[in-house]
């Protein structure tokens, strides 16, 4: 059975995604062609102008089900035309985009309260974030609830259909598409949204607005502990082909129950996976029934890193049995060195480095020292001669700005710049990003790269991009660098 599953899905993934050759070694830093330093004043100017861009780009009003007050623009972008999902670029309102920018800005304010322009951006953002919470479960999902694009059952009354969770403007031209996107809540959005409440409360207290503090959820670790990779019955072909182990004990991505195959179904599982769009398949999506993709859960390295970071921030690393297993899972993935395809949902090569560095910083290195050393070594070896990093060519034409932002933030979060001998790498990455910003009417921004991807065979085709997210990430890095430079002067 395992051989059949492997063989069929190997063929499927080869034909539905790009080649996965390892990333070639990059040129060493060319010190002769780079400016050796950047002034604190230039850093301050870039941060201030980046904040102007974020304040200007944040949505001021809600427009139907297309966009929402408090969010920053993000877009679904298809690299090529796909047989099922089509082609093009579409505005997309989603939890991940608004939560990520909110959290970065909160951390930036806590570093430098002088950036008071951040405060009025946080209030509408946190209000919107809370709207992504599912009342019945208390967990968070990726998309807003909205009417389907068409009636999905013969008994539906047009205009009075139940809501589903779906993209805000991406055209869903079939009942199957409307049913398929209506996914269950997930560990990634849950971790980031829970962290958003903690950060918001911390900022409000620091800014003298304690009356705005929000109530934290009960049993923070419970949803994650409930959905772990234990007693596993199913496994995604992507996980199998990319060397995933079964029953790792790490955290699942989706908060939902898998379809349990009986014996006849199990024999034909590879075909059901490949042809799940056929009504005869037991995993065919049904109207108004939230589900996980393919009715099979998965274990993602970045999702696990995000969960660990959140638990560390709440000082809850002893609250769930999954913590130890998640740390072990991350370390094993890093040892494998397969960073191009390590994550199912984050196809930028260096997002893994960034996510793990956040966990490292939040846990003060506990259980991740070896992992940090391996990732730092990879970052030093793969930085290009101009100070940038690059993903594979198929990922947004190497996704250089986003890769550099991720790589830079990783080195900054790992710290100990002198001990790790990374100060030169950091300096040159800062200079590269400073030179490759876009000035616009007194503001400054960076063009968005891939911050999230479609899963499995869509990870190289369907991406989410946001100038706002990329800009927020970069000015956060600049603020960390500013702090380092100021400490050097003391």
N, C-alpha and C positions, 0 to 999 in steps of 0.2 A: 504493500500500500504506500509506504513512504517513498519507494523508488518511483512508482507511478505518479504520485503527487509531485515529486521533485521534477521529473522529466517533463510532464505536461506544462507545468507552470514556468519552468525554465524557458521553454519555447515561447510561452505567452509573454513573459516579461522582456525577453530579448527583442521581440517584435513590437512591444508597446512602449519601450523606453529606449534611451540612448545607450551607447557603449559606456562601460564603466571602467575604462582603463585608469590606472592610478595616475595621479597628477604628477607631471614632470617636475623635476627639481628646478627652482628658479634661480636667477642670477643673484649673487651677493650684493649687498648694498654698495652703491657707487658713491663713495664719500666725496669724490672730486666734483660731481655734478649737482650736489645737494647743498643748500644753505645749511649751516651747522646749527642754527638756533632760531627761535622765534621769540619775540618779546612778550612779556606779560600783558602789555597794553594791546598788542594785536590779538592775543587770546581773549582778553576781556571784550574787545570789540566784536569778535566773531560770536561769542556767547550772547551778547546783548542783541545783536542783529538777528541771530537765530531765534531768540525769544520773540522778537517783533514778528518774524514770519509765522511762528506758531500761534501767536495771539490773533494775527490777521486771518490765518487759514482755519481756525476753529469755527465750526458751524454755529451760527447765532440763532437759527430758527430750525424747527422741524418741518420737513416737506413731505407730507403724506407718509408713505412707507419707504421712501427712497433714501432720505438722509435725516439725521437727528441732531437736535441742538446739543452741543457739548462735545461732539466727535470731531476728529481730524480726518480729512479725506484719505481714503485708501481705495485701491482699485484691484479688481481681478483682471489679470492679464494672461492671455493664452499665447504661448510662443508660436505655435502652428495650429492649423485647423485640426480639430479633433472630431472623430466620427460621431461621437455622442454629444459632446458639449459645445461643439462649434468653434468659433474664433472671435477675436476682438478684445477690447478693453472696456470694462464696465465699473462704474462706481459701486462700492460695496460697503454698507454699514455693518460693522461686526464688532463684537466685544473685544477681541484681541487687539485691534488697532487702538481703540480709545483707552483701554486699560494700560497698554504698554506705554503710551505717551504720558498718561496721567502719572504712572509710577516713576518714570524717569524724571519728570518735572518735580515730583515730590522729593525725590532724592537730591535733586539739584538744589532745591530750596533749602533743604536741611543742611546742605554744605555751605550755601551762601544765601542767607536770608535777605541780603541786599537786593536780590532779584525778586522784588515784591510783585512784579507784573505776573508772576506765576500764580499767585493766589486767586485772582478772578477767573483763571482758566480751570482751576481744580473743582470749583463748586458745580458748574454744569456738567463737568466730566463725571464726577462721582455720582451725581444724580442719575445720569444715563447708565452708568455701569450697573447700578442697582436694578435697573429695568431689565437686565439680562438674566435676572434670577428667576428660576422656575418656582412658583409659589408652592406647588405640591411637594417638591423635594428639597427646596432650599439650596439647590445647586445651580451652577451657572453654565450656560451654553454659548455657542459661537455666534449664532444669529438671533435677530429679533423675531418675534412672532408676527406674522402678517397673513393676509388672505392668500390662498394659492392663486396662481395665475389663471387657473381654470377649474371648473367643477371636477371633482375627482371620483365621485360616486353618482350613480344614476338617481339616487334619492336626494342629492344636494339641491338646495334652492339657490340659484345664482344670486350672489351678493350677500348670502347669509351662511356661507360655508364656514366650518371651523377653521381656526388659524393653524398655520404650520410655521416651523422655523425654516427660513429660506433666505437666500441672498436678496439684497434690496432692489437691484436693477438688472441683474443677470437674467437673460430671457430663458425661461423654462418652458419649452415649447411642446411638452408632452406630459401626460399624466405620470409616466414613469419618472421623469426628471423631477417633478414636484414631489413625488413620494420619496425619491432617493435622497434628496437634500435634507429632508426632515429628520435630522439626526438627534440622538440623545445628548445630554449634557456630558461634559468631559473634564478630566483631571487638570488639563492645562489651563482652561479658562477659570476653573474653580480655584486653582492655586493663585493665579495672578489677581483674580478679583478679591479673594480673601486678603491678599497682601495689599491691595489697593486701599481697603478699608483701614488697615493698620497704618499705612503711610499717611492717608488723609487725616486720621486722628492725630498722629504725631505732629503733622504740619499745623493743624489747627491749634493744638496746645502751644506749640512754639511761637505761633503768630499772635497769641493772645485771644484766640477765638474758641476757647474750650467749649462754649455752648453749642458748637456745631458737631461735636464728637458723636460718632455713630455707634450703635450697638454692634459688637462683634458677634459672629455666629457661634452657636453652641457646638461642642464636639467637633472641633476643626479637623482633626485627623480622621474622623469616622468614615467619610465617603471614600477616602483613599484606601483605608484598611479594608473596606468592604470589597473593593475591586482590585485584586492583586493576582499576579500570575502564579496561582497555586492550583493543584488538582486540575490541570489543563486538559481539555478534550480537543480543542480546535487549535489550529495554528495557521496564520496567514502565509501564503506562498512567498510573499516578500521576505518575511522573517526567516523562513526556512532556507531560502536561497542565499540570504545574506548572513548565514551563520548564527542565527538566533538560537539560544537554548530554550528548552521548554521547562516550565515550572521554576522560573528564576526567583520567584518571590517578590519581584519588583512590581511597581504600580502599573496597572492597565491605563490605557488612554481614555476609554469610554466607560461611562457609568450606565451600564446596561447588561442584560443577560444575553449570552451567546445562544445561537441556535444549536441544539444538541442533535447530532446526527445519529440515526439508528444504523444498523448494519448495511442495509441496501443503499441508503443515502451516502454513507461513508465511502463506499466503493466508488461512487460517481462524484465525490466531492470536488475533484479538480474541474470537472465539466460544469458543475453547478456554480462554482466560483467564476468560471470564464463566461458563463451564459446566464448570470443571475438576472439579466434584464428580461428573460423569458418568463411568462406567467407560470409555467409549469415548474420552475425552480422553487424549492422550499424557502430560499432566501430572497425571493422576489419581494421588493418593498411594497407595503400595503398602504392605502390611504389613511392619513391622519395618525399613523402608528409610528412614533419615533423609534428609530433603530440605529444601530451602529453599522458602518459600511460592511457589506457582505455578511452581516450577522456574526462576525468574528472579531474578537478584541485583539489588541496589539500592545506591544511594549515598546515605547519610544524613549530614546536616551535623553532628548532635550526635555520632554515632558517630565521624566523622572528627576532631572536636574532642577526643573522649576518647582516641583513639589518639595524637594529637599530644601531648597532655598527658602520657600515660604515657611516650612516647619521650623527651620533654624531661626528665622526672624521672630517667630512666636515662642521660641525656646521650647519646642515640642518634639525634639528629635528622639525622645524616649516614649512618645505617645503611641507609636504604631510599630508593629513587628516588621513592617516593610522597609523601614529606614536602612537597616543593616544590609538587606538584600539589594536595595536600590543603589547604595554605595558600591557594593560588590559588582553589580551590573554595569555601572558607569566605568569602573576601573577596567573590567574585562573588555568592554568596547574600546576603550582608549588603547589598551595594550594591542588590540588587533590592528590598529593604525588605519582602518578603512573609513577615513573621515568623509570621503565623498558620498558614501551611502549609509553612514551611521544612523541617520535619522530618517524616519518615514515621512515626516511632515515639514522638515526644515532642510531644504536641499542646498542652501548656501553652505559651502564646506566649513566655514569658520563660525557658524552659529553654534555648533557644538562646543567649540572652544570658549565662546562667550558665555554660554549657559553654564558650563561647568565652572568657569571662573567666578561667576556670581555665587554658586554654591560654595566654592572654596572660600570666598571672602566672608560669606554669611556664617560659615562653620569654623572660621579661623583655621582652615586647613585640616580639620579633623577628618580622618579616613580618606583624604584625597591628595596627600603629599606626593605619592608616586605619580598619580594621574596628572597633577600640576606640572611636574618635571617633564613628563612625556609631551604634554601639550605645549609647554614653553619651548622645548627643543624643536617641535614641529614648526612652531611659529617662526623661530629664528632661522630654520633651514629653508622655509618656503617664502619668506619675505622677498619681494622683488627689488631690483636695483634702484627703482625710484621711490622706495619706501612703502609701496602698496602690497596688498595680497590679492590673489585672484582665485576664484572657483574654477570649475571646469568650463570650457568654452560654451557648452550647451546651456549652462545656467546663466541666462541673461547676459550673454556675451562676456563671460568671466565675472560679471557682477563685481567689478573692481571696487567701487565706492563702498558698497555694503560689506564686502569681504574685508576691506581695510578698517572700516568702523568696528566690525566684530573682532578682528585680530587685535586692534589697538586696545579696545576695551578689555579684552582678555588679559593682555599683558599688564594693563593698569590694575586690574582686579587681583592678579596674582601677586602683585607687590614685590618687595625686596629687590628693587631694580638693580642695585649694585651687586648683591649676592647672585642674582639670576643673570647678570650681565645683559640686561634688556633696555637700558636707558637709551642707547643709541638707536635701537629698533623703534622705541616709542617716539623719540624725537623726530625721526625721519617720517614716520607715519603721520604725525601731527602736521609736519610741513606739507606732505603730499595732500592731505585733506584741506588744509588751509588754502592751497593753491587751486584746488578743484571745487571750490564752492561757487555758488551762483548769487550774484548781488541783484536785488530787485527792489527798487523804490525805498531805499534805506534799510531793507531787510536782507537777510542772507539765508540760503538754504542749500541743501545737497539733494541731488536727484535720488529718488528712492530705488532701492534694490529689492531683492527677494527676502521678505521677512517671514514668509509662511508659504507652504506649498500644498497642492492637492496630494493625497496619499498614494503610495505605491506607484502604479503605472502612470499616474498624473503628476508625479513630483517633478518631472523634468519638462512639463508642458503647461501646467496651470499654476500661476503664482499670484500672491498678493504683494503689492508694492505700495509704498507711501512715502512721499517726500517728507511729510511731517514726522513719521517714525524715524526715518534715517537722520533727519536733522536733529531731532531730540537726542538720539543716541550719540551723535557726534559732538554736540555741545556739552553733553554730560561728560564725554571723554575729555574735552577741552577744559572743563571745570576741574576734573581730577588732576589734569596736568598743571593747571594754574595753581592748585593747592600744593603740588609738589614743588613748583618753582618758588612759591612764597615761603615754604618751609626751608628751602635751601638758603634763603636770604637771612633767616632768623639766626 
